[in-house]
Amino acid sequence: MGHRTRPMAASQFAPADLVQGILVVSSFGFWAVMLGLMPVLLFRVWLAG
């Protein structure tokens, strides 16, 4: 019955910080994958050469 139209506290809490946190985590995961795959790729290129 008493539904509020104002946003919840979670959405009031600095969305820019949330987006920045998501970007940091995704970029960290990206670099972790890249650094993890780089030796494998170099090894395969070395084997192919």
C-alpha positions in Angstrom: 0.0 0.0 0.0 2.5 2.6 1.2 4.9 2.4 -1.8 7.4 5.3 -1.8 8.3 7.0 -5.0 11.6 8.3 -3.7 14.6 6.1 -4.6 16.1 3.7 -2.1 19.3 4.4 -0.1 21.3 2.2 -2.4 20.5 4.3 -5.5 21.1 7.5 -3.5 24.6 6.3 -2.7 26.9 7.9 -5.3 26.2 5.9 -8.5 29.5 7.3 -10.0 31.5 5.5 -7.3 29.6 2.3 -8.1 30.4 2.7 -11.8 34.0 3.5 -11.1 34.2 0.4 -8.9 32.8 -1.8 -11.6 35.2 -0.3 -14.1 38.2 -1.0 -11.8 37.1 -4.6 -11.1 36.4 -5.3 -14.8 39.8 -3.7 -15.9 41.5 -5.7 -13.1 39.9 -8.9 -14.4 40.9 -8.0 -18.0 44.5 -7.4 -17.1 44.6 -10.6 -15.0 43.3 -12.6 -18.0 45.8 -10.8 -20.3 48.7 -11.4 -18.0 47.6 -15.0 -17.5 47.3 -15.7 -21.2 50.4 -13.8 -22.3 53.0 -16.6 -21.4 50.8 -19.2 -23.1 50.5 -17.1 -26.3 54.3 -16.4 -26.2 55.0 -20.1 -25.6 52.8 -21.1 -28.6 54.4 -18.5 -30.8 57.8 -19.8 -29.7 56.8 -23.4 -30.5 55.4 -22.4 -33.9 58.5 -20.5 -34.7 
